[in-house]
């Protein structure tokens, strides 16, 4: 009885079952650790903290580094693939799963995070562990292909597209260490 399952059908992006669980426009059955839900309920003094993981997808073409960005669902800002760390998956595995679902890619992920950044969402704080991922495959068909755009950017172009300053600093740090010619 540690799992809480509910079938949800909601026309909007954010699905709430006690707390925001997933951003999808589909019917799904979602099981979560019941005690995780109880521990996530905020007191009046605190906010919910969501643990997420993300990848910086990159490739080297003719000696030049390119970064893959995707659009966010609502504002269509350029971001990197990220999501809540799923039960039963490591942060790296969850980040790779999100990379496939949101950007239609797979690749080789580095074992250690480049760093973390935080942002406010769902009435709480999302802490994001960011990993570098060398893209080895781009799929022509993926789960969110009809609701997101994906595009490869040169490193100077990419710096103009990312609006979150903490994320931009992490990507720039990665570029300095891994993409110098």
Secondary structure, 3 states (H helix, E strand, C coil): CCEEEEEECCCCCEEECCCEEEECCCCEEEEEEHHHHHHHCCCCCCCCEEEEEEEEEEEEECCEEEEEEEECCCCCCEECCEEECCCCCCHHHHHHHHHHHHHCEEEEECCCCCEEEEEEECCEEEEEEEEEEEEEEECCCCCCCCCCCEEEEEHHHHHHHECCHHHHHHHHHHHHHHCCC
